[in-house]
Amino acid sequence: MFLLVGASTRSLAESAVYSGFAVMAIDYFGDADQRLLCPTIGLKTDLGLKPSVKRLLQIAGEVSDRELQPRTLEGVIYTSGPENHPEELQLWEQRGLLVGNNTSTLRQVRDPWQLRRALRLIGALTPPFYAVEEWKPDWAAGGWIIKPIAGGGGHGIRPLERDKKGALAQLAALGDKSSFIIQKLVYGIPASATFIADGRRSFLLGTSRQLAGPAGRAAGPFTYAGNIVPLSLPANPGLALETQLAMIAGHLTATFGLRGLNTLDFIVNRDGIWILEVNPRWSASVELIEKWRRELLFPLHLAVCGKNTGESPEAGFNLPTRVIDNGSGRCFWGKAIVYARLPLQIDPKEEIEHLYRQGLRDIPVPGTIIDCGQPVCTVLARAESDYSCWRELQVRAAWARRVLGKTFPRNDHDLDHGPGYCQQLSLWGDGS
């Protein structure tokens, strides 16, 4: 059995179970549809704990020691969150159970300074950034953002005030300034590229357009809101996109020893590809890449990490060679995070299994109360174009809010605004 650990593990659990593997999952919420797939523990739902990565990994360690170790545990696989706390993963690494990038690789590739140095060697673009103590107010021309170093999903990113007094007040309120950087805001189309790596070589599996937008008062304009696969750019952008991304992924793989599924986040505009960060683990867009490629990727993730192959990880593995066709002759797949516009109590009007078949995912356990601006569930859609996929996601999101429960305003402010759906700033239009 494999233990899956992360803020959300549902899509990884799907790929594993549908590939024929036994898994147990520990994540923040332990959603109802995931419980139909595999044994699941939710920090909030089952244990009444406030979700945090350190609590998550602590519980995972206790469960693996008490219930799974040593007879049945074949490996521990992490999704979002644990990559920012490699020290908490060392015990499993020492036991030979950590599947994915090792703790040394995580420390290096998640360090923005080390990543920038590596990218500069091949002339790849990165947005200018500075440590908080290095930033000077007279650099305020244009937009800047405050970004957590150990963040994810756009959480905690916020615009830096343009006037000197306001900016200095923001920085003074940060607390641990070493946990943040100040980064130049680059305008363009937010996107990502998923690749598989064996520590030496890599293969680009697919690309996606990232959806981001405000999620009510609880989040901001940089909050992750979904993906559409594949990335569809306006005509004649002047970029050999896949070739450049494959080259960058290969260079980073060789530099940091990346292994398994990894994802590059970037902005694309007329100047080129601006690399933002590497997510060195199974990412949210992978389930759409799987649907677009028509193949489950969990077995491949295991194989390049040296599991169930009969080879040591150092022996390498035959990477896939199927060329990406950028969606020609294929449909588009999208997912959107549905945010609560008012406080919502989960009381599904239909059976969980039926909602699942209709494209709902991450369905909360009945009785759960979702606060305004917080994620409710995920919806999936398939369409013939990027824009029609985006529109279908909006329709499904509205339907999900109606079918999952009842809303109730807690105060007058809850009536004012909801998450909206912010289309990406683009130099070429809406990307449709």
C-alpha distance (Angstrom), angle and dihedral (degrees) to the residues before:
residue distance angle dihedral
M1 . . .
F2 3.79 . .
L3 3.79 122.3 .
L4 3.81 114.4 -139.0
V5 3.80 117.0 -156.7
G6 3.80 131.7 -179.7
A7 3.77 146.4 95.1
S8 3.81 87.3 -75.9
T9 3.80 123.8 11.1
R10 3.80 103.8 167.0
S11 3.82 99.3 104.9
L12 3.80 91.7 46.0
A13 3.81 89.9 48.6
E14 3.80 90.3 51.6
S15 3.79 92.8 52.7
A16 3.81 91.7 46.7
V17 3.81 97.3 46.2
Y18 3.81 94.2 43.4
S19 3.81 87.2 50.4
G20 3.81 90.0 56.4
F21 3.81 101.1 -103.4
A22 3.79 127.8 134.4
V23 3.79 112.5 -125.9
M24 3.78 142.0 169.2
A25 3.81 120.2 -153.8
I26 3.79 133.0 -150.9
D27 3.79 117.6 -176.0
Y28 3.77 142.0 136.7
F29 3.79 101.7 -79.5
G30 3.81 112.0 13.4
D31 3.80 93.6 -142.2
A32 3.78 122.2 -144.7
D33 3.81 97.2 -114.5
Q34 3.80 91.6 51.3
R35 3.81 89.5 54.4
L36 3.80 87.8 62.1
L37 3.80 88.8 58.6
C38 3.80 105.2 44.6
P39 3.83 145.2 -19.8
T40 3.80 105.2 -63.4
I41 3.79 137.0 -172.9
G42 3.80 120.3 -164.6
L43 3.79 117.6 -162.4
K44 3.78 92.9 -145.3
T45 3.80 100.7 31.7
D46 3.80 100.8 42.1
L47 3.79 104.8 22.9
G48 3.80 102.6 28.8
L49 3.81 91.0 -128.2
K50 3.77 126.8 145.2
P51 3.81 104.1 -112.1
S52 3.80 117.3 -107.2
V53 3.78 133.1 146.9
K54 3.80 94.1 -118.1
R55 3.81 92.2 51.6
L56 3.78 89.3 46.1
L57 3.79 93.6 53.8
Q58 3.78 92.5 42.7
I59 3.81 91.2 55.4
A60 3.79 90.8 43.7
G61 3.80 90.0 53.9
E62 3.79 92.1 49.8
V63 3.80 92.3 48.5
S64 3.80 93.8 47.0
D65 3.81 91.7 49.7
R66 3.77 96.6 42.7
E67 3.79 104.0 36.7
L68 3.80 110.5 15.6
Q69 3.78 110.4 25.2
P70 2.97 127.8 125.0
R71 3.79 108.9 -8.2
T72 3.78 105.3 44.9
L73 3.82 108.3 18.7
E74 3.80 110.3 104.2
G75 3.78 97.7 171.6
V76 3.80 148.7 -31.3
I77 3.80 118.6 -116.5
Y78 3.79 121.9 -169.8
T79 3.79 132.6 -154.9
S80 3.82 127.3 -175.3
G81 3.80 118.6 -14.2
P82 3.81 108.0 25.7
E83 3.82 93.0 72.5
N84 3.81 86.7 73.6
H85 3.82 92.4 55.1
P86 3.81 105.8 49.2
E87 3.81 91.5 158.7
E88 3.81 88.0 67.3
L89 3.81 91.0 55.2
Q90 3.80 97.5 53.0
L91 3.81 96.4 93.4
W92 3.79 92.2 59.6
E93 3.78 91.0 43.4
Q94 3.81 91.1 53.6
R95 3.80 88.9 52.0
G96 3.80 91.8 50.9
L97 3.80 91.5 -115.8
L98 3.81 102.2 111.8
V99 3.81 109.6 108.4
G100 3.79 113.4 -161.2
N101 3.77 132.6 21.9
N102 3.78 114.7 0.0
T103 3.79 123.2 -121.5
S104 3.81 94.3 -100.2
T105 3.80 91.3 54.7
L106 3.81 91.2 47.1
R107 3.80 92.5 52.9
Q108 3.79 91.8 50.3
V109 3.78 102.6 42.0
R110 3.82 93.9 43.5
D111 3.80 90.5 53.1
P112 3.84 104.2 96.2
W113 3.81 92.5 -152.6
Q114 3.81 93.9 52.8
L115 3.80 90.9 44.9
R116 3.82 91.1 50.7
R117 3.81 92.0 50.3
A118 3.80 90.9 51.4
L119 3.79 93.5 48.5
R120 3.80 93.2 48.0
L121 3.81 89.6 59.9
I122 3.82 89.0 68.7
G123 3.80 96.9 34.2
A124 3.80 94.8 -108.9
L125 3.79 116.2 160.1
T126 3.80 121.9 -114.0
P127 3.81 126.6 175.7
P128 3.82 111.5 -104.0
F129 3.79 112.3 -102.3
Y130 3.78 138.6 173.7
A131 3.76 139.4 -164.3
V132 3.79 109.8 -100.8
E133 3.81 91.6 -109.9
E134 3.82 91.3 51.8
W135 3.78 97.7 51.0
K136 3.80 116.4 103.0
P137 3.82 124.0 -155.6
D138 3.80 92.6 -131.7
W139 3.81 88.0 67.9
A140 3.78 89.9 68.1
A141 3.80 95.4 109.2
G142 3.78 105.5 123.9
G143 3.77 124.9 3.6
W144 3.80 127.8 -42.0
I145 3.79 131.5 -178.7
I146 3.80 134.6 -153.2
K147 3.79 107.7 -129.2
P148 3.82 130.1 -174.5
I149 3.80 111.9 -126.6
A150 3.80 92.3 -144.0
G151 3.79 96.1 41.5
G152 3.75 135.3 120.2
G153 3.79 141.4 -170.4
G154 3.78 91.7 25.0
H155 3.79 91.2 -72.2
G156 3.78 115.3 150.4
I157 3.81 94.9 16.0
R158 3.78 112.9 127.4
P159 3.80 137.0 165.1
L160 3.77 117.0 -96.2
E161 3.78 113.5 -123.6
R162 3.80 111.4 -103.5
D163 3.79 96.7 -140.5
K164 3.79 116.4 78.3
K165 3.80 96.7 -125.0
G166 3.79 93.9 50.2
A167 3.81 93.4 45.4
L168 3.80 93.3 50.8
A169 3.80 90.5 48.8
Q170 3.82 90.3 52.8
L171 3.78 92.0 50.3
A172 3.78 93.3 46.6
A173 3.80 89.4 56.1
L174 3.81 95.3 53.7
G175 3.79 97.6 91.7
D176 3.81 105.1 -159.3
K177 3.79 99.3 37.1
S178 3.80 92.4 -175.9
S179 3.82 88.4 70.1
F180 3.82 92.7 65.7
I181 3.76 141.2 57.4
I182 3.79 129.9 -160.7
Q183 3.79 109.2 -129.1
K184 3.79 132.9 -171.7
L185 3.79 111.8 -110.7
V186 3.81 108.8 -120.6
Y187 3.78 116.2 -162.2
G188 3.77 121.5 -141.9
I189 3.78 141.0 81.1
P190 3.83 114.4 -33.2
A191 3.78 109.9 -135.2
S192 3.78 144.9 155.2
A193 3.78 138.9 -147.3
T194 3.79 124.4 -151.1
F195 3.79 120.8 -151.5
I196 3.78 138.5 172.6
A197 3.82 119.2 -133.3
D198 3.79 137.1 -174.4
G199 3.80 98.4 -161.7
R200 3.80 94.2 -87.9
R201 3.78 108.6 36.8
S202 3.78 136.1 28.7
F203 3.79 141.4 -160.8
L204 3.80 125.5 -152.4
L205 3.80 109.8 -125.1
G206 3.79 101.6 -178.4
T207 3.78 149.5 -43.7
S208 3.79 134.4 -120.6
R209 3.77 141.5 -167.8
Q210 3.77 110.0 -123.6
L211 3.77 120.0 -135.0
A212 3.76 117.1 -146.8
G213 3.76 134.6 167.8
P214 3.76 148.1 133.2
A215 3.76 116.3 -57.4
G216 3.77 101.6 -161.6
R217 3.77 122.3 -85.2
A218 3.81 93.1 -37.7
A219 3.80 96.7 66.0
G220 3.77 142.2 22.5
P221 3.80 144.8 -126.4
F222 3.82 93.6 -78.3
T223 3.80 96.3 54.9
Y224 3.81 114.6 126.3
A225 3.80 109.9 -108.0
G226 3.81 104.7 169.4
N227 3.80 145.0 -71.7
I228 3.79 141.7 -100.4
V229 3.82 118.1 -148.2
P230 2.97 127.4 -119.1
L231 3.79 109.6 28.6
S232 3.79 107.6 -116.5
L233 3.79 115.4 -162.3
P234 3.81 128.3 -167.0
A235 3.78 116.8 -96.0
N236 3.79 119.7 -68.7
P237 3.81 101.7 1.7
G238 3.80 89.0 165.1
L239 3.82 93.3 -123.6
A240 3.79 131.1 119.8
L241 3.78 84.9 -151.2
E242 3.79 103.8 177.2
T243 3.79 93.1 43.9
Q244 3.80 92.0 52.5
L245 3.78 93.6 44.9
A246 3.79 92.3 48.7
M247 3.80 90.1 51.4
I248 3.81 91.9 49.4
A249 3.80 92.3 47.2
G250 3.80 91.0 49.4
H251 3.79 92.5 50.1
L252 3.81 93.2 48.8
T253 3.80 91.0 46.6
A254 3.79 92.1 54.2
T255 3.81 92.9 42.3
F256 3.80 98.8 48.7
G257 3.81 101.9 21.5
L258 3.79 93.5 -117.2
R259 3.78 116.0 -167.0
G260 3.78 135.6 -171.9
L261 3.82 125.1 0.0
N262 3.82 114.5 -8.3
T263 3.79 134.1 168.7
L264 3.81 132.4 -149.8
D265 3.81 117.3 -149.4
F266 3.79 114.1 -153.9
I267 3.79 146.9 155.0
V268 3.78 119.0 -126.9
N269 3.80 122.5 -157.5
R270 3.81 138.2 141.2
D271 3.80 90.4 -69.4
G272 3.79 92.6 58.7
I273 3.80 138.3 -107.5
W274 3.80 116.7 -19.5
I275 3.80 110.8 -162.0
L276 3.80 112.4 -143.0
E277 3.79 103.8 176.9
V278 3.79 147.1 -39.4
N279 3.79 120.6 -109.9
P280 3.81 99.5 -155.1
R281 3.82 96.5 -161.6
W282 3.80 144.7 49.4
S283 3.81 105.1 -47.1
A284 3.79 135.6 -159.1
S285 3.81 93.6 -104.2
V286 3.82 93.9 58.2
E287 3.81 94.7 86.2
L288 3.82 89.5 58.1
I289 3.81 91.4 47.0
E290 3.81 87.1 53.4
K291 3.81 92.6 52.3
W292 3.80 92.3 45.4
R293 3.82 93.1 48.5
R294 3.82 91.9 39.2
E295 3.79 93.2 -131.3
L296 3.78 137.7 102.2
L297 3.79 112.6 -118.9
F298 3.81 101.8 -163.7
P299 3.85 93.7 89.9
L300 3.80 90.5 49.6
H301 3.81 90.9 49.3
L302 3.80 89.3 53.6
A303 3.78 93.7 45.0
V304 3.81 97.5 53.6
C305 3.80 88.3 47.3
G306 3.80 90.6 56.2
K307 3.81 98.2 -105.2
N308 3.80 122.1 136.4
T309 3.81 93.0 -7.7
G310 3.78 101.9 100.8
E311 3.79 88.0 -125.2
S312 3.75 133.8 98.8
P313 3.81 114.3 -111.5
E314 3.80 89.0 -113.3
A315 3.78 90.6 60.8
G316 3.79 90.6 71.8
F317 3.77 127.6 -137.6
N318 3.75 137.2 -116.2
L319 3.80 104.3 -97.0
P320 3.81 119.8 -148.7
T321 3.77 117.3 -91.3
R322 3.81 102.7 -166.2
V323 3.81 106.4 130.5
I324 3.80 119.1 -126.5
D325 3.79 110.5 -114.9
N326 3.82 93.8 -165.2
G327 3.77 92.5 -123.2
S328 3.81 101.0 -56.7
G329 3.76 107.0 149.1
R330 3.80 90.6 7.6
C331 3.76 136.2 91.5
F332 3.79 128.1 -115.1
W333 3.79 122.2 -108.4
G334 3.79 123.1 -155.6
K335 3.76 140.9 -180.0
A336 3.78 128.6 -167.0
I337 3.77 130.8 -168.9
V338 3.81 108.8 -129.4
Y339 3.80 112.6 -141.1
A340 3.78 126.5 -160.1
R341 3.79 114.1 -107.6
L342 3.81 89.7 -171.5
P343 3.80 130.2 14.0
L344 3.79 106.6 -73.2
Q345 3.80 132.6 -160.8
I346 3.79 112.3 -152.8
D347 3.80 110.3 -121.9
P348 3.83 106.4 146.2
K349 3.78 115.4 -145.1
E350 3.81 90.3 -152.1
E351 3.81 136.1 38.1
I352 3.81 115.9 -77.6
E353 3.81 90.5 -122.7
H354 3.79 91.2 55.2
L355 3.81 93.2 47.8
Y356 3.79 88.6 49.9
R357 3.80 91.2 53.5
Q358 3.81 88.5 50.6
G359 3.81 91.6 59.0
L360 3.81 103.0 -92.9
R361 3.79 116.7 137.5
D362 3.81 136.1 176.7
I363 3.80 90.2 33.3
P364 3.82 110.0 -176.9
V365 3.78 121.2 -124.6
P366 3.84 110.2 -91.8
G367 3.79 112.0 -92.8
T368 3.80 94.0 34.0
I369 3.81 114.3 135.7
I370 3.81 115.2 -141.8
D371 3.80 116.9 -159.2
C372 3.80 123.5 -136.0
G373 3.80 110.9 -77.7
Q374 3.80 94.8 17.0
P375 3.84 123.8 118.7
V376 3.79 114.9 -92.3
C377 3.80 103.9 -178.8
T378 3.80 143.8 -45.7
V379 3.79 126.8 -96.9
L380 3.80 126.1 -158.1
A381 3.80 127.7 -154.1
R382 3.79 140.3 176.5
A383 3.79 125.3 -154.0
E384 3.79 143.7 152.9
S385 3.80 97.6 -105.3
D386 3.78 140.4 27.0
Y387 3.80 92.8 -110.6
S388 3.82 96.2 45.9
C389 3.81 88.8 48.8
W390 3.80 89.8 52.5
R391 3.81 90.9 49.3
E392 3.80 92.0 48.9
L393 3.80 90.0 52.0
Q394 3.81 89.0 56.3
V395 3.79 91.3 52.0
R396 3.78 92.2 48.6
A397 3.80 92.5 46.5
A398 3.80 90.9 54.8
W399 3.79 89.9 48.1
A400 3.81 91.6 48.9
R401 3.81 91.8 54.8
R402 3.81 89.9 52.9
V403 3.78 97.9 45.0
L404 3.80 101.0 42.3
G405 3.79 101.9 61.0
K406 3.75 149.6 -59.0
T407 3.79 127.9 -57.0
F408 3.76 125.8 -141.1
P409 3.82 127.5 -177.9
R410 3.80 113.3 -125.5
N411 3.80 95.3 -168.4
D412 3.78 140.2 -7.4
H413 3.81 93.1 -89.7
D414 3.80 90.7 63.5
L415 3.80 89.3 66.7
D416 3.79 95.2 57.8
H417 3.74 107.3 72.5
G418 3.75 147.1 -3.8
P419 3.75 137.4 -160.5
G420 3.78 97.9 -74.9
Y421 3.76 117.2 -169.5
C422 3.77 113.1 -99.9
Q423 3.77 112.9 -154.4
Q424 3.75 113.8 -145.0
L425 3.79 122.7 -89.4
S426 3.76 105.2 -112.2
L427 3.74 137.2 177.8
W428 3.79 89.0 -145.0
G429 3.80 104.7 42.9
D430 3.77 130.9 -97.0
G431 3.80 97.7 -30.0
S432 3.78 93.5 -117.9
